[in-house]
Amino acid sequence: MPEPQTALPFEWLRYPWGPALRCVPLASVADHCFTTRRPVLPAGPGVPGDGWQSLALALGVPRASLVRLKQLHGRDILEVRRGSNDHAGSPEDGNWAAADASVSDDSSIALCVKVADCVPLLMADRRTGAVAVVHAGWRGAAAGIVAEAVGRMASRFSARPADLVAAVGPSIGPCCYRVGGELRDEFVTRGHAHEDVSRWLTLQPTRPAEQGVPGVIPVSANGEPPLWLDMWLVVADQLAKAGLDAGHIHVARLCTSCHRETFHSFRVDGPRAGRMVGIIKAVGARR
């Protein structure tokens, strides 16, 4: 099946293992891609499969230099400095870092995040070449992981937010992300402004679903109707509030549920769902 149409500045690339999405402005700063249902990733340590090896070859690093995370839907961030040896370790040893984002200025490694509806966010600094990858589910976004990642790039690698380029990859869209009303309270409790939360969570979807809304209708404890969450807007707004220029924030606007033949979706497939990968590699020092 052909890849879904995407608007500029995103484009499809063809690798030996299948198609992947690239953000053109981000590609001018750092090598990266967002995968689809290919390559197939092994289900866990010791399970046969060459998906990770395929990605390593595509980014030009050894397989053991793919920095992967034990994602917990929080706001912890792994830092990998150039010349250090204290990062995640090889995939087989099970010693991956427990975090939902990583930042680095090391061009010998590639940072990875796995998703199947959550937002994969990639960032790179046009001045220093440092990069970041973020797993932004609603819990992590509510907890502030997007701003935390921007702040960590600034404090650890002297990145200026205005110099960052960000790409928001395929994830479940506002057409299909039906949630309970309690999420509104979660965002507000975490300190997000009421006016922002009212834009992010609406009574009606802001665009139609192409293949039907997956999952069951959530039932709130107080009988509230379900809401529709726009995580694309959440992440873009949080990036802007963190200091990124609006012209450097690029959103693919490809829904993993609507395009379930191309992408994995936990809402569609449940525990059987596989994972896509957002992956990025720093360039050499530009200081």
LUMGU-844462 format. One record per residue: x negated, y, z negated of N, C-alpha, C, O in turn. Coordinates in pm, whole numbers, padded with zeros to 5 digits, always signed. Each point is the difference from the previous one (the first is absolute). Layout:
BEGIN
XYZXYZXYZXYZ/...
! end
This chain:
BEGIN
-00084-00118+00000+00084+00118+00000-00089+00125+00000-00098+00004-00073/+00132+00098+00155-00083+00120+00003+00004+00074-00132+00097-00008-00075/-00204+00082+00048-00007+00076-00122+00105+00111+00002+00031+00053+00107/+00023-00016-00224+00097+00109-00002-00064+00131+00042-00119+00024-00024/+00198+00060+00086-00051+00129+00046-00030+00089-00120+00077+00007-00095/-00189+00060+00102-00036+00093-00107-00037+00133+00061-00050+00006+00113/+00073+00098-00186-00027+00134+00050-00145+00038-00028-00065-00056-00088/+00017+00151+00163-00131+00056-00026-00002+00059-00140+00101+00052-00046/-00214-00059-00024-00134-00034+00051-00040-00145-00026-00119-00028-00015/+00214-00064+00009-00034-00141-00021-00005-00072+00134+00069+00037+00095/-00152-00142-00088-00011-00078+00122-00026-00145-00036-00051-00032-00107/+00088-00056+00198-00024-00143-00019-00134-00039+00059-00036+00043+00110/-00038-00125-00184-00124-00060+00047+00021-00149+00015+00084-00059-00068/-00159-00002+00156+00010-00144+00020-00133-00065-00039-00103+00024+00062/+00108-00107-00167-00116-00077-00045+00017-00145+00047+00109-00038+00042/-00215-00043-00050+00014-00141+00039+00108-00072-00080+00061-00094+00052/-00035+00136-00176+00098-00065-00085+00138+00062+00010+00094-00051-00061/-00079+00161+00135+00133+00058+00014-00003+00152-00006-00108+00059-00003/+00226+00004+00001+00007+00147+00001-00020+00059-00139+00025-00064-00101/-00071+00187+00100-00013+00076-00124+00023+00147+00032-00023+00045+00113/+00066+00028-00212+00034+00140+00017-00116+00087-00048-00066-00032-00099/+00043+00143+00170-00105+00093-00037+00053+00142+00005+00080+00034+00088/-00125+00048-00181+00033+00143-00001-00115+00074+00068-00113-00003-00049/+00141+00067+00159-00107+00061+00082-00079+00106-00077-00123-00005+00004/+00186+00100-00074-00082+00097-00074-00086-00064-00109-00113+00044-00022/+00164-00146-00044-00079-00068-00102-00115-00077+00064-00108-00009-00058/+00130-00046+00178-00104-00077+00068-00120+00086+00035-00110-00052+00015/+00129+00183-00001-00112+00089+00029-00090+00018-00122-00110+00053+00011/+00158-00098-00128-00076+00013-00124-00049-00135-00051-00114-00011-00045/+00198-00092+00053-00034-00130-00058+00066-00112+00078+00115+00013+00044/-00186-00122-00027+00055-00118+00066+00106-00063-00092-00023-00013-00120/+00137-00026+00176+00109-00050-00082+00104-00067+00089-00007+00010+00122/+00103-00078-00185+00119-00045+00071+00104-00049-00100-00031-00026-00117/+00153+00014+00163+00109-00064-00073+00038-00124+00080+00034+00010+00118/-00038-00127-00181+00029-00123+00072+00151-00026+00007+00080+00071-00062/-00044-00174+00136+00138-00045+00014+00011-00139-00062-00064-00028-00101/+00145-00058+00160+00007-00139-00047-00128-00077+00034-00019-00112-00047/-00065+00171+00128-00130-00057+00033-00108+00097-00044+00019+00121+00009/-00132-00174-00057-00032-00140-00019+00069-00057-00123+00038+00073-00091/-00022-00204+00091+00061-00068-00114-00103-00009-00113-00112-00046+00021/+00151+00090-00139-00090-00004-00115+00018-00129-00077+00112-00051-00008/-00219-00003-00049+00016-00118-00086+00085+00033-00121+00001+00114-00046/+00071-00213-00005+00094+00023-00110-00069+00027-00133+00062+00054-00091/-00188-00092+00078-00072+00022-00126-00141-00052+00011-00039-00053+00104/-00041+00068-00209-00138-00048+00001-00008-00148+00034+00073-00081-00055/-00162+00048+00147-00021-00139+00037+00097-00053+00103-00015-00114+00044/+00115+00193-00004+00095-00045+00101-00057+00029+00137-00041+00113+00026/+00038-00211+00064-00060+00023+00132+00071+00114+00073+00121+00020-00016/-00197+00052+00095+00055+00109+00079-00110+00099+00032-00086+00025-00084/+00089+00032+00204-00109+00088+00040+00047+00144+00017-00070+00080+00062/+00186-00045-00116+00050+00135+00015-00094+00105-00056-00024+00102+00065/-00029-00125-00183-00092+00096-00058-00130+00009+00080-00056+00108+00017/+00011-00220+00031-00121+00002+00083+00023+00080+00127-00088+00072+00045/+00207-00085+00014+00033+00076+00120-00003+00150-00027-00051+00077+00082/+00104-00037-00196-00001+00142-00035-00142+00049-00027-00037+00111+00039/-00043-00195-00104-00139+00039-00026-00075+00024+00130-00075+00096+00013/+00096-00184+00084-00066+00016+00129+00048+00128+00070-00080+00070+00062/+00208-00042-00072+00054+00119+00065-00059+00128-00057-00019+00097+00073/-00009-00095-00203-00056+00119-00065-00153-00003-00009-00062+00095-00047/+00002-00205+00091-00146-00008+00004-00067-00016-00134-00108+00055-00023/+00172-00130-00069-00059-00027-00131+00007-00149-00028+00082-00070+00061/-00165+00019-00152+00013-00141-00039+00133-00022-00072+00057+00092-00058/-00010-00214+00063+00127-00033-00066-00004+00033-00149+00099+00047-00057/-00214-00072-00006-00013+00027-00143-00002+00148-00032+00006+00038-00117/-00015+00048+00219-00001+00144-00022+00137+00063+00021+00011+00123+00010/+00092-00206-00002+00137+00052-00001+00042+00019-00145+00016-00098-00073/+00002+00220+00031+00036+00029-00139+00152-00008-00012+00072+00087+00047/-00027-00194-00111+00143-00024-00016+00040+00010-00147-00084-00008-00089/+00210+00027+00067+00048+00033-00134+00106-00098-00048+00076-00056+00079/-00071+00037-00210+00115-00063-00064+00100+00111-00030-00013+00071-00099/+00111-00056+00185+00090+00115-00006+00108-00021-00105+00066-00104-00004/-00047+00206-00081+00086-00013-00116+00111+00105-00004+00071+00011-00100/-00055+00068+00207+00101+00106+00003-00025+00105-00107+00094+00052-00060/-00220-00021+00036-00036+00102-00098-00073+00115+00065+00023+00031+00116/-00113+00034-00194-00075+00113+00054-00150-00013-00022-00073+00098+00014/+00026-00218-00048-00143-00021-00017-00071+00003+00135+00054-00045+00101/-00175+00099-00102-00076+00019+00123-00140-00056-00015-00068+00026-00100/+00025-00104+00198-00135-00055+00003-00091+00096+00077+00035+00047+00108/-00151-00017-00166-00100+00084+00066-00116-00088+00045-00050-00083-00076/+00009+00101+00200-00115-00074+00052-00098+00102+00057+00021+00055+00109/-00128-00031-00182-00099+00099+00043-00106-00064+00090-00035-00117-00015/-00014+00196+00106-00106-00045+00088-00120-00043-00082-00047+00073-00087/-00004-00194+00115-00116-00052-00069+00031-00078-00126-00091-00057-00060/+00218+00051+00019+00034-00075-00121+00036-00144+00037+00030-00030+00116/-00035-00059-00215+00034-00141+00022+00110-00045-00095+00011-00119-00031/+00071+00213-00014+00098-00034-00104+00143+00000+00053+00094+00022-00076/-00079-00047+00207+00137+00001+00051+00063-00138-00008-00040-00081-00083/+00139+00054+00169+00097-00106-00027-00053-00142+00005+00064-00089-00056/-00178+00064+00119-00045-00137+00010+00062-00070+00120+00088+00055+00066/-00133-00176-00038+00049-00071+00117+00141-00052-00023+00039-00024-00114/+00040+00006+00222+00138-00045-00017+00013-00134-00069+00097-00024-00072/-00193-00065+00094+00013-00135-00052-00016-00010-00152+00051-00094-00060/-00119+00188-00003-00027-00016-00142+00113+00051-00089-00008-00012-00122/+00114+00068+00183+00114+00044-00077-00025+00124-00083+00084+00038-00080/-00200+00026+00098-00039+00114-00084+00034+00133+00067-00081+00092-00001/+00199-00083+00059+00042+00126+00061+00039+00098-00109+00045-00041-00107/-00063+00168+00132+00032+00102-00099+00152+00015-00014+00073-00011+00098/-00027+00035-00220+00142+00026-00025+00021+00150+00016-00033+00077-00089/+00089-00036+00202+00022+00140+00030+00094+00009+00119+00026-00100+00067/+00024+00219-00042+00088+00021+00115-00054+00103+00098+00071+00043+00091/-00195-00005-00110-00068+00089+00095-00149-00018-00018-00047-00043-00105/-00029+00076+00210-00145+00001-00011-00053+00116+00082+00059+00041+00099/-00173+00012-00144-00065+00112+00067-00148-00034+00014-00057-00069-00084/-00004+00118+00192-00139-00035+00023-00066+00095+00099+00066+00063+00082/-00199-00053-00094-00081+00068+00100-00100-00097+00062-00097+00043+00063/+00119-00172-00081-00093-00105+00043+00043-00054+00137+00105-00062+00012/-00187+00086+00089+00034-00043+00136-00030-00148+00024+00025-00049+00110/-00078-00022-00209-00029-00143+00018+00117-00089-00040-00008-00122+00014/+00117+00182-00063+00116-00076-00042+00125+00055+00068-00003+00106+00063/+00113-00179-00076+00130+00047+00048+00102-00016-00112+00006-00106-00063/+00073+00208+00038+00102-00004-00104+00130-00053+00059+00038+00036+00112/+00031-00122-00187+00121-00065+00049+00114+00013-00099-00021+00008-00121/+00142-00006+00172+00119-00007-00082+00101-00088+00074+00012+00009+00123/+00060-00092-00196+00100-00090+00058+00141+00053-00028+00028+00049-00109/+00059-00059+00208+00137+00050-00016+00099-00088+00075-00036-00073+00093/+00162+00081-00136+00109-00063+00074+00128+00077-00033+00098-00060-00044/-00097+00188+00064+00106+00099-00021-00054+00122-00070+00041+00112+00032/-00134-00128-00129-00060+00116-00066-00083+00080+00101-00036-00050+00106/+00008+00174-00142-00073+00090+00089-00151-00028-00006-00058+00002-00109/-00006-00029+00225-00146-00001+00004-00048+00139+00042+00033+00048+00108/-00109+00016-00194-00050+00135+00025-00151-00005+00016-00071-00052-00086/+00022+00107+00197-00143+00010+00025-00040+00147+00008+00073+00081+00058/-00187-00046-00116-00049+00138+00004-00150+00002+00026-00072-00092-00036/+00028+00200+00101-00143+00020+00022-00031+00149-00006+00083+00084+00035/-00204-00055-00080-00046+00137-00015-00082+00039+00122-00102-00062+00029/+00146+00165+00043-00068+00042+00122-00139+00055-00027-00086+00001+00088/+00062+00045-00210-00129+00062-00032-00101-00101-00051-00114-00001+00046/+00153-00083-00141-00095-00092-00062+00005-00141+00056-00096-00076-00016/+00206+00038+00081+00015-00136+00052+00053-00100-00102+00017-00117+00033/+00011+00160-00155+00057-00090-00101+00141-00039+00039+00069+00073+00072/-00024-00191-00119+00131-00052+00038+00074-00053-00123-00057-00021-00107/+00187+00001+00127+00084-00058-00105+00109-00084+00063+00041+00025+00113/+00004-00124-00187+00114-00080+00039+00091-00011-00122-00047-00018-00112/+00179+00029+00136+00096+00003-00110+00117-00093+00031+00055+00001+00110/-00019-00082-00209+00123-00079+00004+00105+00080-00075-00005+00009-00123/+00102+00048+00195+00097+00090-00062+00140-00060+00008+00076+00030+00092/-00042-00114-00189+00138-00039-00020+00069+00110-00080-00064+00099-00037/+00193-00115+00009+00069+00108-00070-00055+00018-00142-00007+00112-00050/-00033-00222-00015-00054+00013-00135-00132+00077-00001-00020+00090-00082/-00069-00125+00174-00127+00070+00007+00019+00147+00037-00067+00087-00056/+00158-00061+00150+00026+00139+00040+00058+00078-00117-00038+00115-00022/+00130-00175-00052+00058+00068-00115-00106+00027-00106+00005+00102-00069/-00102-00194+00056-00105+00015-00099-00108+00099+00042-00086+00037-00081/+00088+00005+00208-00093+00102+00046-00125-00051+00067-00101+00070+00001/+00103-00191+00056-00124-00054+00056-00047+00077+00122-00120+00005+00027/+00211+00057+00049-00041+00074+00119-00086+00120-00040-00111+00017+00052/+00160+00065-00142-00078+00115-00047-00126-00044-00072-00103+00066+00011/+00111-00177-00084-00117-00051-00071-00111-00038+00097-00117+00025-00027/+00154-00086+00141-00100-00037+00101-00065+00122+00062-00122+00003+00021/+00202+00099+00008-00056+00124+00054-00095+00063-00102-00109+00044+00035/+00152-00040-00160-00084+00057-00104-00128-00077-00021-00105+00059-00027/+00112-00191+00039-00120-00082-00019-00101+00024+00113-00120+00002-00024/+00169+00015+00146-00091+00031+00111-00069+00135-00024-00117+00017+00034/+00191+00077-00092-00058+00131-00028-00104-00008-00112-00109+00055+00012/+00143-00124-00121-00088-00002-00116-00122-00088+00019-00106+00028-00056/+00120-00135+00132-00112-00095+00014-00083+00022+00126-00120-00029+00002/+00183+00080+00104-00073+00012+00127+00004+00141+00058-00031+00021+00117/+00068+00075-00201+00000+00142+00039+00087+00030+00121-00027+00093+00076/+00132-00171-00059+00092+00025+00110+00091+00117-00034+00045+00014-00114/-00018+00069+00213+00098+00107-00016+00131-00048+00062+00001-00045+00114/+00110+00055-00187+00128-00050+00054+00032+00054+00139+00056-00072+00082/-00091+00197-00055+00029+00059+00130-00079-00068+00113+00036+00014+00117/-00142-00087-00151-00081-00069+00101+00045-00145+00023-00053-00068+00087/+00151+00022-00166+00043-00139+00012+00100-00018+00113+00085+00085+00024/-00097-00198+00044+00097-00044+00101+00066-00125-00055-00068-00092-00045/+00202+00087+00049+00074-00113-00058+00091-00064+00104+00060+00069+00083/-00051-00201-00089+00090-00075+00087+00087-00091-00085-00050-00082-00077/+00181+00097+00092+00099-00083-00070+00045-00108+00098+00064+00029+00101/-00097-00154-00133+00027-00109+00093+00141-00056-00009+00082+00052-00076/-00054-00156+00153+00133-00062+00001+00042-00048-00139-00079-00060-00072/+00203+00088+00036+00056-00040-00129+00152+00006+00013+00051+00048+00101/+00020-00093-00202+00145+00003+00009+00047+00146+00003-00047+00083-00079/+00139-00053+00169+00040+00137+00022+00125+00040-00077+00063-00084-00064/-00027+00212+00071+00120+00049-00068+00129-00057+00058+00107+00015-00058/-00118-00081+00171+00113-00067+00063+00036-00129-00073+00115-00044+00005/-00212-00018-00073+00018-00135-00054-00032-00013-00149+00027-00104-00059/-00084+00208-00002-00045-00012-00138+00112+00044-00095+00003+00114-00047/+00087-00206+00021+00114+00023-00090-00040-00041-00141-00045-00112-00023/+00063+00205-00073-00048-00023-00137+00107+00039-00100+00101+00061+00035/-00124-00098-00160+00092+00036-00107-00021+00144-00046-00110+00055+00014/+00214+00005-00069-00007+00138-00046-00101+00024-00109-00041+00114-00023/-00001-00221-00046-00096+00019-00111-00136+00048+00051-00079+00054-00077/+00051-00074+00206-00128+00048+00052-00010+00152-00005-00108+00055-00020/+00221+00011+00037-00001+00146-00010-00047+00042-00139-00081+00093-00013/+00130-00160-00089-00041+00033-00136-00148-00030-00022-00068+00072-00073/+00018-00179+00136-00141-00036-00015-00089+00112+00054-00098+00039-00064/+00130+00012+00181-00080+00107+00058+00006+00126-00086-00102+00064-00024/+00221-00031-00023+00015+00120-00083-00075-00017-00132-00068+00093-00045/+00080-00208-00016-00069-00027-00126-00151+00012+00016-00070+00042-00093/+00020-00078+00210-00144+00008+00026-00045+00143+00031-00119+00023+00025/+00211+00073-00027-00039+00140+00016+00018+00059+00137-00041+00113+00025/+00103-00187+00067+00024+00053+00134+00120+00095-00002+00098-00026-00069/-00107+00134+00144+00101+00103-00002+00135-00052+00051+00005-00079+00094/+00103+00123-00156+00134-00043+00038+00026+00028+00148+00061-00083+00069/-00105+00198-00020+00027+00033+00140-00072-00093+00097+00050-00030+00108/-00170-00016-00148-00070-00098+00083+00071-00135-00004+00023-00062+00104/+00012+00018-00224+00065-00130-00015+00132-00005+00076+00036-00104+00055/+00037+00215-00052+00127+00003+00071-00018-00009+00151+00092-00038+00071/-00210+00073-00022-00031-00015+00143-00046-00141+00030+00027-00053+00108/-00096-00008-00203-00054-00134+00022+00107-00108-00012-00007-00101+00071/+00104+00121-00157+00105-00100-00025+00135+00062+00036+00042+00098-00062/+00024-00156+00161+00125+00058+00049+00112-00104-00002-00025-00121-00006/+00148+00172+00009+00116-00091-00002+00022-00071+00132+00063-00105+00004/-00116+00160+00103+00013-00060+00132-00138-00009+00065-00085+00086-00024/+00062-00189+00106-00129-00008+00068-00018+00117+00097+00097+00046+00061/-00218+00001-00048-00026+00113+00088-00025-00041+00144-00022+00085+00086/+00026-00214-00060-00008-00050+00138+00062-00138+00002+00001-00068-00102/+00052+00024+00218+00068-00129+00005-00098-00117+00002-00111+00011+00054/+00152-00123-00112-00080-00122+00006+00023-00068+00134+00111+00000+00053/-00217-00057+00002+00009-00061+00132+00043-00146-00004+00053-00051+00098/-00074-00017-00211+00034-00142-00007+00080-00033-00125+00001-00116-00043/+00065+00211-00015+00075-00027-00122-00086+00015-00123-00120-00027+00003/+00181+00072-00112-00073+00024-00124-00019-00132-00074+00098-00070-00028/-00223+00035-00006-00024-00128-00067+00032+00006-00148+00012+00109-00058/+00001-00225-00004+00019-00008-00143+00143+00022-00043+00087+00028+00083/-00063-00041-00212+00134+00018-00055+00016+00144-00048-00099+00069-00025/+00222-00025+00013+00025+00135-00048-00035+00007-00149+00056-00076-00079/-00148+00163+00040-00038+00008-00142+00113+00056-00084+00073+00090+00043/-00059-00143-00162+00105+00045-00092-00066+00071-00117-00079-00061-00073/+00111+00188+00054-00055+00077-00111+00075-00033-00129+00118-00034+00003/-00186+00046-00114+00060-00033-00129+00120+00089-00031+00094-00045-00064/-00097+00170+00110+00110+00091-00029+00101+00012+00115+00084+00090+00001/-00095-00182+00095+00096+00000+00110-00029+00099+00111+00084+00019+00088/-00201+00046-00089-00034+00094+00106-00011-00072+00134-00037-00118+00004/+00069+00187+00106-00019-00060+00132-00148-00013+00031-00082+00069-00061/+00046-00156+00154-00141-00013+00037-00051+00127+00068+00078+00079+00054/-00208-00062-00056-00065+00113+00065-00094-00052+00109-00031-00119+00006/-00013+00210+00078-00092-00034+00110-00129+00077-00022+00000+00123-00009/-00110-00196-00001-00129+00059-00035-00085+00018+00126-00019-00093+00078/-00031+00215-00060-00087+00033+00114-00144+00007-00049-00048+00107-00039/-00021-00220+00041-00138-00002-00047-00095+00074+00094-00105+00046-00043/+00141-00034+00170-00083+00079+00091-00005+00145-00045-00105+00064+00000/+00221-00012-00039+00008+00137-00048-00067+00015-00136-00066+00100-00026/+00084-00199-00061-00063+00003-00132-00151+00016+00014-00060+00089-00060/-00002-00176+00141-00146+00002+00013-00046+00128+00069-00099+00060-00042/+00168-00019+00148-00040+00122+00070+00010+00121-00092-00090+00085-00002/+00197-00076-00075+00015+00111-00095-00109-00001-00105-00055+00105-00034/+00023-00222-00018-00102-00008-00104-00138+00034+00054-00081+00059-00071/+00054-00096+00195-00127+00039+00062-00009+00152+00015-00103+00060-00028/+00213+00000+00073+00001+00145+00016-00018+00071-00134-00075+00097-00009/+00142-00146-00094-00014+00061-00133-00143-00017-00053-00047+00082-00080/-00021-00188+00124-00138-00022-00044-00100+00086+00077-00119-00002-00031/+00167+00077+00129-00087+00093+00069-00032-00030+00145-00074+00076+00063/+00127-00185-00008-00027-00030+00141+00078+00095+00090+00111+00041-00032/-00171-00006+00142+00067+00081+00101+00107-00084+00068-00024-00116+00033/+00144+00173-00013+00110-00074+00061-00038-00056+00137+00049-00106+00040/-00134+00177+00032-00041-00047+00131-00095-00118-00003-00030-00058+00104/-00018+00023-00223-00092-00114-00015+00069-00120-00066-00066-00098-00035/+00199+00106+00019+00077-00110-00057+00081-00063+00113+00089+00064+00056/-00119-00188-00023+00061-00066+00115+00077-00124-00047-00055-00086-00068/+00181+00078+00106+00089-00108-00044+00043-00081+00122+00056+00055+00094/-00081-00185-00097+00033-00086+00115+00150-00011+00022+00044-00015+00114/+00034+00021-00222+00146-00009+00008+00047-00128+00070+00094+00000+00078/-00163-00109-00109+00039-00132+00049+00049-00082-00119-00076-00025-00093/+00202-00016+00096+00060-00073-00110-00028-00149+00012+00027-00061+00104/-00082+00002-00209-00033-00141+00003+00124-00089+00004-00007-00112+00050/+00118+00160-00101+00124-00076+00006+00064+00006+00138+00043-00102+00054/-00038+00221+00004+00057+00014+00133-00081-00076+00105+00055-00055+00095/-00188+00054-00114-00089-00066+00096-00058-00127-00063-00121-00020-00002/+00211-00063-00048-00041-00119-00075-00068-00105+00086-00067-00088-00053/+00083+00095+00185-00073-00093+00087-00147+00036+00010-00084-00085+00029/+00052+00211-00054-00137+00048+00011-00070+00006-00135-00119-00028-00010/+00195+00065-00095-00059+00020-00132+00062-00095-00103+00111-00050+00018/-00185+00025-00124+00054-00073-00114+00086+00093-00084-00032+00117-00016/+00142-00171-00037+00087+00077-00088+00045-00089-00115+00064-00103+00022/-00097+00143-00144+00044-00077-00116+00151+00007-00016+00062-00097-00042/-00003+00211+00074+00144+00013-00009+00071-00097+00095+00108-00049-00031/-00167+00021+00144+00059-00091+00098-00031-00144-00034+00091-00084+00000/-00216+00052-00028-00044-00139-00013-00018-00048-00143-00021-00119-00022/+00028+00209-00075-00015-00041-00139-00138-00058-00028-00098+00044+00060/+00090-00142-00150-00130-00056-00037-00076-00064+00116-00121-00022-00010/+00190-00008+00119-00068-00061+00116-00077+00104+00082-00076-00036+00090/+00096+00162-00119-00061+00105+00081-00153-00005-00007-00058-00021-00106/-00004+00040+00221-00145+00015+00005-00037+00144-00033+00081+00074-00055/-00202-00035+00088-00047+00134-00028-00073+00059+00120-00071-00069+00073/+00091+00202-00054-00082+00075+00092-00113+00065-00078-00001-00002-00123/-00094+00059+00195-00116+00062-00064-00022+00139+00057+00006+00020+00122/-00030+00077-00211-00059+00127+00038-00146-00006-00036-00035-00034-00113/-00051+00067+00207-00144-00015-00022-00073+00120+00056+00035+00051+00107/-00138-00005-00179-00075+00118+00042-00144-00013-00046-00029-00062-00102/-00061+00123+00180-00142-00009-00028-00060+00141+00004+00025+00076+00093/-00102-00043-00194-00067+00131-00004-00105+00009+00109-00052-00101+00048/+00021+00223-00009-00111+00023+00091-00122+00035-00083+00008+00013-00122/-00121+00004+00188-00121+00038-00073+00017+00136-00064+00089+00077+00036/-00176-00048-00130+00009+00126-00074-00005+00120+00094-00080+00005+00093/+00171+00092-00120+00005+00120+00083-00041+00125-00079+00006+00111+00053/-00046-00129-00177-00031+00116-00083-00120+00076+00057-00041+00101-00056/
! end
